[in-house]
Amino acid sequence: MIQSELSAHEKQCRVKGANTKMKMNENDELLPEYDLDYSKSKPNRFSAKYQQMQRTVVLDDDVAESFPSAESVNEALRFLVRITKENQTTLQNK
């Protein structure tokens, strides 16, 4: 009978599979290596800049019903801003 050798890939898969089988305690939600020590955490240095970049506006229910998405609200507001600027220019020229 002829014995065949496993390919390098098959050997690697078998070895990896053997090492990754871990038994977890059913009461634990995370493995111990995922327990984080928040006392060593640092503040997010980008949070201030991110907060400056975004604006949150709460629409009344009756207004929100007219807009299916944030994109549609932005489109309507851009239109309103453009028309307002055009009207101001027209009034100043008279």
C-alpha positions as CSV (number, residue, x, y, z in Angstrom):
1,M,0.0,0.0,0.0
2,I,1.3,3.5,-0.9
3,Q,1.0,6.2,1.7
4,S,0.7,9.7,0.4
5,E,2.1,12.8,2.1
6,L,-0.2,15.7,3.0
7,S,0.4,18.9,1.1
8,A,1.9,21.8,3.0
9,H,-1.5,23.5,3.0
10,E,-3.3,20.5,4.4
11,K,-0.7,20.2,7.2
12,Q,-1.0,23.8,8.1
13,C,-4.8,23.6,8.2
14,R,-4.7,20.6,10.5
15,V,-2.2,22.3,12.8
16,K,-4.2,25.5,12.9
17,G,-7.4,23.7,13.6
18,A,-5.8,21.7,16.4
19,N,-4.6,24.9,18.1
20,T,-7.8,26.9,17.8
21,K,-10.1,24.6,19.6
22,M,-10.7,26.3,23.0
23,K,-13.2,25.4,25.6
24,M,-15.1,28.4,27.0
25,N,-16.9,28.6,30.3
26,E,-20.6,29.0,29.4
27,N,-21.0,31.9,31.8
28,D,-18.3,34.0,30.2
29,E,-19.2,36.3,27.4
30,L,-15.7,37.1,26.3
31,L,-12.4,35.3,26.4
32,P,-10.0,36.6,29.1
33,E,-7.7,38.2,26.6
34,Y,-10.5,40.5,25.6
35,D,-11.0,41.9,29.1
36,L,-10.1,45.6,28.6
37,D,-8.5,47.7,31.3
38,Y,-10.2,51.1,30.7
39,S,-8.0,52.8,33.3
40,K,-5.3,52.8,30.6
41,S,-7.5,54.3,27.9
42,K,-6.8,57.7,26.4
43,P,-9.3,60.3,25.2
44,N,-10.0,60.3,21.5
45,R,-7.9,63.1,20.0
46,F,-10.2,63.4,17.0
47,S,-13.5,63.7,18.8
48,A,-13.4,67.6,19.0
49,K,-12.7,67.9,15.3
50,Y,-15.4,65.4,14.5
51,Q,-18.0,67.2,16.6
52,Q,-17.3,70.4,14.8
53,M,-17.9,68.7,11.4
54,Q,-21.4,67.5,12.2
55,R,-24.6,69.2,13.1
56,T,-27.7,67.5,14.5
57,V,-31.1,69.0,13.9
58,V,-34.3,67.6,15.3
59,L,-37.3,68.0,13.1
60,D,-40.8,68.3,14.4
61,D,-42.9,65.3,13.5
62,D,-45.1,67.1,11.0
63,V,-42.0,68.3,9.1
64,A,-40.2,65.0,9.3
65,E,-43.2,63.3,7.6
66,S,-42.5,65.3,4.5
67,F,-38.9,64.0,4.2
68,P,-38.1,60.3,3.7
69,S,-34.3,60.8,4.3
70,A,-31.6,63.1,5.5
71,E,-30.6,63.6,1.9
72,S,-34.0,64.9,1.0
73,V,-33.9,67.4,3.9
74,N,-30.5,68.6,2.7
75,E,-31.7,69.0,-0.9
76,A,-34.7,71.0,0.2
77,L,-32.6,73.3,2.5
78,R,-30.0,73.9,-0.3
79,F,-32.9,74.9,-2.6
80,L,-34.3,77.3,0.0
81,V,-30.8,78.8,0.6
82,R,-30.3,79.3,-3.1
83,I,-33.7,80.9,-3.6
84,T,-33.2,83.2,-0.6
85,K,-29.8,84.3,-1.9
86,E,-31.3,85.0,-5.4
87,N,-34.1,87.0,-3.9
88,Q,-31.8,89.0,-1.8
89,T,-29.7,89.8,-4.8
90,T,-32.7,90.8,-6.8
91,L,-34.0,93.1,-4.0
92,Q,-30.6,94.8,-3.6
93,N,-30.4,95.5,-7.3
94,K,-33.8,97.4,-7.4
